[in-house]
């Protein structure tokens, strides 16, 4: 597996790597790098040549933004994206909001 370098632009909570801070350089697989750069807008490629589209199979099997997050972490991630949290929202509601925003 070829690793891709991504510079983290804002504090990001992930199941795979835990909390990533602004300025961190993450070396990860192309699908997860694409998620950070193109879907969650929380990172940028260190080397522009790494900005390649992975195959559809790779993206479909990739992790969801909500994978492994607690309710507190889900709320923090939603607040970080500026997504309002409905009053009385349960974990499945938070998961749907976060995964739908990615």
Secondary structure, DSSP 8 states (H G I E B T S, - for coil): ---EEEEE-S-EEETTTEEE-TT-EEEE-HHHHHIIIIIS--EEESSGGG-----HHHHHTS--TTTT--HHHHHHHHHHTT----TT--HHHHHHHHHHH-
